[in-house]
Amino acid sequence: MTENQTWVTEFILRGFPLSPNLQVFLFGLFSLFYSFTLLGNSVILGLIWLDSRLHTPMYFFLSHLAIVDIAYASNNVPKMLANLLNKEKTISFVPCIMQTFLYMAFAHTECLILVMMSYDRYVAICHPLHYSVIMSWKVCTIQAVTSWACGSLLALVHVVLILRLPFCGPLEINHFFCEILSVLKLACADTRLNQVVIFAASVFILVGPLCLVLVSYSRILFAILRIQSGEGRRKAFSTCSSHLCVVGLFFGSAIVMYMAPKSRHPEEQQKILSLFYSLFNPMLNPLIYSLRNAEVKGALRRALGKERSM
């Protein structure tokens, strides 16, 4: 085996084994979705930056979520689009490992940002009189920096464990990007440590945060039911239901992908799940927040009104 453990220079991404005509169709469709992802999240960022009424902790975290979604999709989708048109679907070793690192870093960071957003809503609804003290800008900045740092460090652990492995072939990744589980299948050494770390990280970064989010929103639900004003109850429920939609979509697909028994999810189904949270989730997030959030819609109307007046 030691003779075959040479330094790998490139991998082949199989992607979706489809007919050429269908691949061209998917290229156009996914390009459209990717454009909507960039446009929608950029609009959210622009509105938060320009409208002073959105300079609050909730929209501070929402801006970080938009940045993560743009980066998350941009890490995987452009290479997938290029491979839909190219016959040679190769990727060099270093870019592949970088893609794995960034994919894990952005995914972990998004999990933690969603937890921070749920905590912000919990404080705003359950402890409104102390909100400005608890969620000061210093605290929000620390929470955001911690989310990015923890996400990057966890991803670095996964990458270091991958780099210790020898790859002797075959060098064909049965995925449309360098997804960590698919990369591990190419290693010609024992990957049980990697699998254990991935499962432990999933418990820490998925199950733990999801439990915190559910606890926060159960407390929020009881607080909303005690609100006397019908208008206040509707506003609180609208904001929180938007966040719950995003949480359900992201955590649900990720838990099925990394914690469900693999025998129940063939590789083609895993690709579809990966496509869902790599492309569809980042595209849906700004739509969910803009369609169900009165403050974002108001900011958009004010921005459009300024454009017309100019």
N, C-alpha and C positions, 0 to 999 in steps of 0.2 A: 504493500500500500504506500510505503514511503516514496517509492519511485514515481507514483502517479500524483503525488501531492505537489503539483506545480503551482506557481502563482497565476491565478486566473486573471485574464486581461479584460474579458467581456462576457456578458450573458446574452441569451436570446429571450425576448419577451414574447410568449405565444399569443397573448391577448385573447380575442374571441375568434375561434376558427369558423369564419363565415365566408360566404361567396363574395367576390370582388364588388359586385353591385350593392350588396347589403352593407359592406364595409364603407362604401362611398356614401350611402344613405345615412349610416350611423355617424360618419364624420360630419356631415352637415347638421344633423340633429344635435349631436353633442357639442358642436361648435356654437350652436345657438344657445344651448343651455349654459355653456361656459361664459358666453357673452352676457347673458342675463345675470349670472353669478357676479361677474365683475361689475356690471352696471348697478345692480341692486345694492350690493354692499358698499360701492363707492358713493351712491346717493345717500345711504344711511350715514356714512362718514361725513359727507359734505354737509348734510343737514345739521348733524350734531356740532360740527365745527362752526357753522355760520350762525345758527340760531341760539341766542343766549338763553332762551327758555329751556333748552335741552342741556344746559351745562349743569347737570345734576349727577350724583353717583350712579344712578340707574343707567343713564345714557353714556356715562364714562365707561362702564363695563360693556355696554352694547357696542361701543366703538371698538373695544378690544376684540369682541366676538366677531365683528365685521372684518377686522384685520386678519384674525386667525382664519376665517372662512376664505378670504381672498388668497392667502398664502397656502392654505391647505389644498384648495382646488388647483392652484397654479403649480404646485409641486408634482401632481400626478397627471392632470388632464392634458397639458400640451404634448407630453411624450406619447400618451395614448392616442391622441389625434394624429400625430405624425406617423405612428405605426399602423394606423388604419389605412394609410395611403402608400406606405413604403413596403416593399417586398422584404428588405432586410430590416428585421426588428431587433437590432442589437443595441445593447447599452453597455458602456464600459464599467469596469468593476467599481472604480471610485465614485462616479456619478450614481451608480446603483446603491452603494452604501450610503451616500449622502441623501438620496431619495428616501431610503428607509429611515434614516435618522430624522429628517425633517417631517416625514409623515407621522412618526411616533411622537415627536416633540409637539407638533401642532394639535394632534389628537388629544394628548394628555393635557395640554394647556386649555383646550376648549372645555374639557371636563371640569377643570378647576374654575374657569371663568363662569361656567353655568352655576356652579355652587356659590360663587361670590354673588351672582345676580339673585339667587334665591335668598341668600342671607340679607341682601339689601332690601328685598321686598318684605321679608319677615320683620326687619327693624322698622321699615316705613309704615307698615300696617299695624303691627302689634305694639310698637313702642314709638309712636309718632312724636311725642314730646321730647324724646331724647335722640331723635334721629340725627340731627345736625351734629351732635356731640359724638355719637357712636360711629357714624359714617362720615367722619371728617375727611377732607381731601388727603391728609397725611395717611390715614388708615386705608383709604381706597387705593392710594398709590402703592402702599406696602403690599396690599392684597394682590394687586395686578402684577407687581414685580415678582412676588412669591409664586404666582401661578405660572408665569413664563419660566422662571428659574427651575421650579420643580419639574415642569414638563420637559425642559431641555435636559436636565440631569438624568431623569428616568430614561429618556431616549438614548442618552449617552451610554448608560449601563447596558441596554440591549445591543447597541452597536459594538461595544467592547467585547461582549460575549460572542458576537458573530465573528468578529475579526480573529478570534483565537482558533476558529474552526478551519480545517482544510477543505477545499473544494476540488474534487478530482473528476467531476463529471457524473452524469450529463449536465450540461450548462444551460439547459432550457427551463426558464421559469414559466410555470403554467399560470400566468397572471398578466394583467395589462400594465403593471408597474412592479417595483421591487417591494412587494408586500412581505413582511417579516416571516410569516409562516411558510410562504412559498419559497423564500430564499433558504430557509433552514432545511427544506427537503432536499436541497442539492448538496448538503454537507456530507462528506464521507467520514464522519466521526459521530460519537454519541452526542445527541443534542438534548438529552434529558434535563440538564441544568438550564438551558435556554427555555425549554418548555415550562419548567417550574417557575422561573423568573417571570415569564410572560403571564402565567396564571396568577402569581402573587401580585404582579403589577395590576392585572385586571381587577382583582379584588380590591386593591388599594385605590385605584383610579376610577373604577366604574361602580362597583357595588357599594363601597364606602360613601363616595359622593352622592350616589343615587339615594341612599338611605337618608343622608343629611337633607337632600332636597325634599324628599317625601315628608320628613319630620317637619321641616320648615313650612311646607304648604299645608300640612294638616293643621298646624297652629294658625296659619293664615286663614284657612277656610273657616275655622271657628270664630276668628276675629271679624271676618267679613260678614258672617251671619249676625253678629252683634251690632253692626253698623246700622244706625237708625235711618239715615238718609238713603233713599232709593238711588239717587244719582251717585252718591259716594260708593254705594255697594256695587253699582254697575261699573264704575270707573276702575275700582280695585279689582273686580273679577276679570274685566277685560285685559288689564295689564298682566295679571298673573296667569290667565289662561293662555296668553301668547307665549309666555315663558315655558309653561308646562308642555305646550305642543312641541317646542324646540327640544326640550329635555327628553320627551318621550321618543321623538324621532332619532335623536343622536344616541342616547343610552340604549334604547331598544335594539337598534341594528348592531351596535358595537358588542353588546352582551351576547347576542346570538352568534356573532362572528367568532368571538374569542373565548367564550365560556361554555357554549353548548357542545355536546359530543360531536366530534367531527364526522362520525359515520352517518349522522343524520343530515349532513350538509355537504353534498358532493362539491368538487372543486368549481364547477360551473356556477352553482348556486352561491358559493363564496365570492366569486367574481361579481355577481350581481349585487350582493350585499355591499361589497367594497365600492362598487360604482354608486350605490345609493348614498353612502355617507361621504364619498369623495366628490361627487358632483351634484346630486339632487339636494342633499341636506344644505350645503352652502348656498344653493340657489333659492331654497324655500325659506330660509331664515329671514332675509329682508322682506319677503312677501308676507310672511306671518306677522312680523312686527309692524309693517306699514299698514296692512289691511285691518288689523285688530287693535291698533293703538291710535287713539284719537290725537295724542300730542304729536306723534310723527306725521300724521295726515295734516294736522294744523300747520306744522312747520313746513311741509311740502307746499301747501297752499300759499303760505306767506312768501316762500321763496319764488314760486311761480308768479305771484302778484308783483313782486319787486322786478322780476324780469320784464313783465309786460309794461310796467310803469316807466322803465328805462327805455 
